[in-house]
Amino acid sequence: MSNKDHPDYQEEVERLEYTKDYIKKILNSTEEYKEEYNQGIREAMEELDFLDSSQSYIRILINSKFIDQADETFNNLSKVKDKPYFARIDFRRDGNQDSQKYYIGKISLYEVEKQFPLIIDWRSPLASIYYEGRLGEVSYDTEVGTEHGEILLKRQFTIEDGKLKDILDIDITTNDAFLQASLDVNADNKLKDIASTIQAEQNKVIRAEIDKPLIVQGVAGSGKTTIALHRIAYLIYTYEENFDPDNFMILTPNKLFIDYISDVLPELGVENVRQATFIDFMDEIIEEEYALIDSDEKMINLIEGESISGAEKELITWSSSFKGSLEFKDIIDKYIDDIGKRYLPRKDFKLGNFLLFSYGELNDIFLNQLKHLPFEKRIEKIKNSLSNRLNHRKDKILREIEDEYNTKIRINYSKEESEEKRAILKSLVNEKEEKLDEINKLSKTLVKDYLAEFTKSSLFEHYKNVLRQKIS
């Protein structure tokens, strides 16, 4: 049966045109809104009073936020305007007589006038039944519980340049013909998104719970990288309040690989995820000038060996092998354990003569309670603990000093009037004020001064120390 012979062909063509027109209308409106927001910023800047500018600043910030949101909407819709969706499911919830038609794409689009989604995002909970459910009874999890219902139709579309090319009604996620057609279209030097052809097992990996360890194994070319990128897109979508794309970094074996995967996340509506090779990442962290043998040059020397001696070749081979060994890992683990034990200043945390934290307490927090965190994160936690303890105890310490001196003053005040008594009372009052001032002054820099005594070395220095440890 040809594409146009499908009984719903005309209906789907009209639905596609309606969706494209709706997107076009939003794109035009978004441009107008952006101009209004920019005008609002211009007006706020003109009204900006540097003596009392709070309202103008708030107006600038709000309009800037709206512009950012409008830019994101505009960019996402621009990418899908000619291919807004790739599938449809007809789903009837338990307890309802009528089914609803849901079109699945790479973004979500809500039709305000009809109070219904024109497109649902492939990462949404409802879309999961398209990937995993067959026709018939299904269920899916939401934030408020489990939804039950029945899939009456699963349909896939091939849309090219805004035109409906193919319709395929299916009983499983995809069939070989559709998948192969998709792969043929994507056969170039770039990795492509697979939102339209995700298989049930792949879908389980992509949507796996975030708080459980996940290991994905497979032979070369089995799709591990593709699934990892789709999982990042899913996590950013699902946990958008907690995750920002800037929180993710993809480490790749080489820059060619970065180019190979560069289009996937933007195509899925995710921007600003950092991608770097391990060497580039370490360059950024070390922040020091050093000479590094190019890995390609090292490989050429090992294979051809014309420019180096046999001893040098043997050393390169041994060092490369050793750095990837479990023995070297054990050396690094032992080194980290050793520096951890001497990382903290060997002193109590005190406000004057008042003990706030003993060295033993802090060392236990650092080595045991915060063992799951890297050192820099542990320092942040220690800093918070020090600040909290200081804030909690400071007023009590000041009251103790006040009470101590007030008691001494009352005792001496009850004695017979004399020059000696007046001198003692004056001295006690002055001492009290000096003590209170001293505590207040010390408390302002106490945490900062304590943290300044932490053992600190650059990452490169630690690396050299590890190598020296092995050589010695």
C-alpha positions in Angstrom: 0.0 0.0 0.0 1.4 3.4 -1.0 1.7 6.2 1.5 -1.3 8.0 0.1 -3.5 4.9 0.3 -3.3 4.9 4.1 -6.9 5.6 5.4 -5.6 8.4 7.7 -3.2 9.9 5.2 -5.2 13.1 4.6 -5.9 13.5 8.3 -2.3 13.2 9.2 -1.3 15.7 6.4 -3.7 18.2 7.8 -2.5 17.6 11.4 1.1 18.1 10.3 0.2 21.4 8.5 -1.7 22.6 11.5 1.2 21.9 13.8 3.7 23.6 11.5 1.4 26.7 11.3 1.1 26.8 15.0 4.8 26.6 15.5 5.2 29.4 12.9 2.8 31.5 14.8 4.7 31.0 18.0 8.0 31.8 16.4 6.5 35.1 15.1 5.0 35.9 18.5 8.3 35.1 20.2 10.1 37.6 18.0 7.6 40.2 19.0 7.9 39.4 22.7 11.7 39.6 22.5 11.4 43.1 21.1 9.0 44.1 23.9 11.4 42.7 26.5 14.3 44.5 24.9 12.3 47.7 24.9 11.6 47.2 28.6 15.3 46.9 29.2 16.0 50.0 27.2 13.4 52.0 29.2 14.7 50.6 32.5 18.2 51.6 31.6 17.0 55.2 30.7 15.2 55.4 34.1 18.1 53.9 36.0 18.8 56.0 39.1 22.1 55.0 40.6 21.0 56.4 44.0 17.8 54.5 44.1 17.8 51.9 41.3 16.2 48.8 42.8 13.0 48.9 40.7 14.9 49.6 37.5 17.4 46.7 38.2 14.5 44.4 39.0 12.8 45.3 35.7 16.1 44.7 33.8 16.6 41.3 35.4 13.0 40.2 34.8 13.1 41.3 31.1 16.5 39.6 30.7 15.1 36.4 32.1 12.1 36.6 29.7 14.5 37.1 26.8 16.5 34.0 27.8 13.3 31.9 27.9 12.1 33.3 24.6 15.5 32.6 23.0 15.3 29.0 24.3 11.8 28.6 23.0 12.7 30.1 19.6 15.8 28.0 19.2 14.0 24.7 20.1 11.0 25.4 17.8 13.2 26.5 15.0 15.0 23.1 15.0 11.7 21.1 14.8 9.6 23.4 12.6 9.9 21.1 9.6 9.8 17.9 11.6 7.8 18.6 14.7 7.1 15.0 15.7 7.9 11.4 14.7 5.2 9.2 16.3 1.7 9.1 17.6 0.0 7.0 20.3 -3.7 6.8 21.0 -4.1 6.2 24.7 -7.3 5.6 26.8 -6.9 6.0 30.5 -8.7 3.7 32.9 -12.1 5.0 33.7 -12.4 7.1 30.5 -14.6 6.2 27.6 -12.6 8.2 25.0 -9.0 7.9 23.9 -6.6 10.8 23.4 -4.1 11.3 20.5 -0.6 12.2 21.5 2.1 13.2 19.0 5.7 12.5 20.2 8.6 14.8 19.3 11.9 16.1 20.5 10.2 19.0 22.4 6.9 19.6 24.2 4.4 22.1 22.8 1.2 23.0 24.7 -1.7 24.4 22.8 -3.1 27.0 25.2 -6.4 27.4 23.3 -7.4 23.8 23.6 -5.6 23.2 26.9 -3.9 20.1 25.5 -0.4 19.2 24.4 0.1 19.5 20.7 3.4 17.6 21.0 4.7 15.6 24.0 8.5 15.4 24.6 10.0 11.9 24.0 11.5 12.1 27.6 8.1 12.6 29.3 6.7 9.8 31.4 3.7 9.3 29.0 6.0 8.9 26.0 7.7 5.9 27.7 4.7 3.7 26.8 5.5 4.3 23.1 8.9 2.8 23.5 8.0 -0.1 25.8 4.4 -0.8 25.5 2.6 -3.0 22.9 -1.0 -2.4 21.9 -3.3 -3.2 24.8 -3.1 -2.6 28.5 -0.1 -0.6 29.7 1.0 1.5 32.7 3.6 4.2 33.4 5.0 6.0 36.4 4.5 9.7 37.1 5.5 12.0 39.9 2.1 11.4 41.6 1.7 7.7 41.0 1.1 5.1 38.3 -1.2 5.7 35.4 -3.0 2.7 33.8 -4.7 2.5 30.5 -4.8 1.0 27.0 -2.8 1.8 23.9 -5.1 1.7 20.9 -2.7 2.8 18.2 1.1 3.2 17.7 2.1 5.1 14.6 5.4 6.2 13.2 6.0 9.0 10.7 8.7 9.8 8.2 8.7 13.6 7.7 11.2 15.3 5.4 11.4 19.0 4.7 8.0 19.5 6.3 6.3 16.9 4.1 4.7 13.6 5.2 6.6 10.8 3.4 5.5 7.7 5.2 3.1 6.4 7.8 3.6 3.1 9.6 1.2 1.5 12.1 3.0 -0.9 14.4 2.5 -3.3 17.2 6.0 -3.1 18.7 8.5 -0.2 19.1 9.8 -0.3 15.6 10.2 -2.8 12.8 13.3 -3.6 10.9 12.3 -1.7 7.8 11.7 1.6 9.7 14.8 1.2 11.7 16.9 0.5 8.7 15.5 3.4 6.8 16.4 5.7 9.7 19.9 4.3 9.8 20.3 4.8 6.1 19.3 8.4 6.3 21.8 9.0 9.2 24.7 7.2 7.6 27.3 10.0 7.6 30.3 11.1 9.7 28.1 12.4 12.6 26.4 10.5 15.4 22.6 11.1 15.2 19.9 11.1 17.8 17.7 8.0 18.0 14.7 9.5 19.7 12.4 8.0 17.0 13.9 4.5 17.1 14.8 3.8 20.7 14.3 0.2 21.6 12.6 -1.0 24.8 15.9 -2.1 26.4 17.6 1.1 25.5 14.7 3.0 26.9 15.1 1.3 30.2 18.7 2.4 30.4 17.9 6.0 29.4 15.1 6.3 32.0 16.8 4.3 34.8 16.6 5.8 38.3 19.2 8.4 39.0 20.2 7.3 42.5 21.4 3.8 41.5 24.7 2.8 39.9 24.4 2.0 36.2 26.9 0.1 34.1 26.2 -0.3 30.3 28.3 -2.9 28.5 28.4 -3.6 24.8 30.7 -4.3 21.9 32.0 -1.5 19.8 29.2 0.1 17.7 26.4 -1.2 19.9 25.2 2.2 20.8 26.6 2.8 24.3 27.6 6.4 23.5 24.3 7.2 21.9 22.4 5.9 24.8 24.6 7.8 27.2 23.9 11.1 25.4 20.1 10.4 25.4 20.3 9.7 29.1 21.9 13.0 29.7 19.1 14.7 27.8 16.6 12.7 29.8 18.1 13.6 33.2 18.3 17.3 32.3 14.6 17.2 31.2 13.4 15.2 34.2 15.4 16.9 36.9 15.6 20.4 35.4 15.2 22.0 38.9 18.4 20.3 40.1 20.4 19.8 37.0 21.8 22.5 34.7 23.5 21.4 31.4 26.7 23.1 32.8 26.8 20.5 35.5 27.6 17.8 32.9 30.9 17.0 31.2 31.5 14.5 28.5 35.0 13.2 28.4 36.0 11.7 25.0 39.1 9.9 23.8 40.0 12.5 21.2 38.7 15.7 19.5 37.6 13.8 16.5 35.1 12.0 18.7 33.8 15.3 20.1 33.1 16.4 16.5 31.4 13.0 15.9 28.9 13.4 18.8 28.6 17.2 18.8 25.2 17.4 17.1 23.3 14.9 19.3 22.5 16.9 22.4 21.6 20.1 20.6 19.3 18.1 18.4 17.6 16.8 21.5 17.2 20.4 22.9 20.1 20.4 25.3 22.7 23.1 25.0 25.9 24.0 26.9 27.0 20.5 28.0 30.7 20.6 28.1 32.7 18.2 26.0 36.4 17.7 26.3 39.2 15.2 26.0 40.7 14.0 29.2 44.0 15.8 28.3 42.2 19.1 27.7 40.3 18.7 30.9 43.5 18.1 32.9 45.1 21.1 31.2 42.3 23.2 32.6 42.6 21.8 36.1 46.4 21.9 36.4 46.7 25.5 35.2 50.5 25.2 34.8 52.9 25.2 31.9 54.5 21.8 31.3 55.8 19.8 28.4 53.7 16.9 27.3 54.7 14.3 24.7 52.0 14.2 22.0 50.2 10.8 22.1 50.3 10.5 18.4 54.0 11.2 18.3 54.6 8.6 21.0 52.7 6.0 19.0 54.7 6.8 15.9 57.9 6.5 17.9 56.8 3.1 19.2 55.8 1.8 15.8 58.6 3.2 13.7 61.2 3.8 16.4 63.7 5.6 14.1 64.2 8.7 16.2 64.6 7.0 19.6 66.8 4.3 21.0 65.8 0.9 22.1 66.1 1.9 25.7 63.8 4.9 25.2 61.3 2.8 23.4 61.4 0.3 26.2 60.9 3.1 28.8 57.9 4.5 26.9 56.3 1.1 26.6 56.9 0.3 30.3 55.6 3.7 31.6 52.5 3.6 29.5 51.7 0.0 30.6 52.5 0.9 34.3 50.2 3.9 34.4 47.3 1.8 33.3 48.0 -1.0 35.8 46.2 -1.8 39.0 49.6 -1.4 40.8 49.7 2.3 39.8 46.1 2.6 41.0 47.0 1.2 44.4 49.9 3.7 44.6 47.6 6.6 43.9 45.0 5.3 46.4 47.7 5.0 49.1 49.0 8.5 48.3 45.5 10.0 48.6 45.0 8.2 51.9 48.3 9.5 53.2 47.7 13.1 52.3 44.2 12.9 53.7 45.6 12.0 57.1 47.8 15.2 57.2 45.4 17.5 55.3 43.9 19.2 58.3 45.8 21.7 60.5 46.9 19.8 63.6 45.1 22.2 66.0 41.8 22.6 67.7 39.3 25.2 66.4 39.0 27.7 69.3 37.5 31.1 69.8 39.9 32.6 72.2 40.2 30.0 75.0 36.8 28.4 74.1 37.0 25.1 72.3 34.5 24.8 69.4 35.9 21.7 67.7 38.8 19.5 68.7 41.3 18.4 66.1 40.1 14.8 66.7 36.4 15.7 65.9 37.4 17.6 62.7 39.7 14.8 61.6 36.9 12.2 62.1 34.5 14.4 60.0 37.1 14.9 57.3 38.4 11.3 57.0 35.3 9.2 57.9 32.0 11.1 57.7 33.0 12.9 54.4 35.0 10.1 53.0 32.7 9.8 50.0 33.6 13.3 48.8 36.7 14.7 47.1 39.0 16.8 49.3 37.8 20.2 47.9 34.2 19.3 48.6 35.1 18.1 52.1 36.7 21.5 52.8 33.5 23.2 51.8 31.6 20.9 54.3 34.2 21.6 57.0 33.9 25.3 56.4 30.1 25.1 56.8 30.5 23.1 60.0 33.0 25.6 61.4 30.7 28.6 60.5 27.6 26.9 62.0 29.4 26.0 65.2 30.9 29.4 65.6 27.5 31.2 65.0 25.8 28.8 67.4 28.3 29.2 70.2 29.4 32.8 69.9 26.5 34.4 71.7 26.8 31.8 74.5 30.5 32.5 74.9 29.8 36.3 75.1 27.2 35.7 77.7 29.6 33.4 79.7 32.2 36.2 79.7 29.6 38.8 80.7 28.4 36.5 83.6 31.9 35.7 84.7 32.9 39.4 85.0 29.6 40.6 86.3 29.9 38.0 89.2 33.4 39.3 90.0 32.2 42.9 89.8 29.3 42.1 92.2 31.6 40.4 94.7 34.0 43.3 94.8 31.1 45.9 94.7 29.9 44.5 98.1 33.2 45.3 99.8 33.8 48.5 101.7 34.3 51.7 99.7 38.0 52.3 99.1 40.5 53.4 96.4 41.5 49.8 95.9 37.9 48.7 95.4 37.3 51.4 92.8 40.6 50.5 91.0 39.6 46.8 91.0 36.0 47.5 89.7 37.4 49.8 86.9 39.9 47.1 85.9 37.2 44.4 85.8 35.0 46.6 83.6 37.8 47.3 81.2 38.9 43.7 81.1 35.3 42.6 80.3 35.0 45.1 77.5 38.4 44.0 76.1 37.5 40.3 76.3 34.2 40.9 74.5 35.8 43.0 71.8 38.5 40.4 71.4 36.0 37.6 70.9 33.9 39.7 68.4 37.1 40.6 66.5 38.4 37.0 66.4 35.1 35.6 65.3 35.1 37.7 62.1 38.2 36.0 60.6 38.3 32.8 62.7 37.0 30.4 60.0 39.1 32.0 57.3 42.2 31.9 59.4 41.7 28.2 60.2 41.1 27.3 56.5 44.2 29.2 55.5 46.3 26.6 57.4 45.1 23.6 55.3 47.8 21.8 53.4 47.5 22.8 49.8 49.3 21.7 46.7 48.5 22.0 43.0 47.3 18.9 41.2 50.5 18.8 39.1 52.5 18.9 42.3 50.6 15.9 43.7 51.2 14.1 40.4 55.0 14.7 40.7 54.9 13.6 44.3 53.3 10.3 43.3 56.0 9.6 40.7 58.7 10.6 43.1 57.2 8.2 45.7 57.4 5.4 43.2 60.9 6.2 42.0 62.2 6.4 45.6 
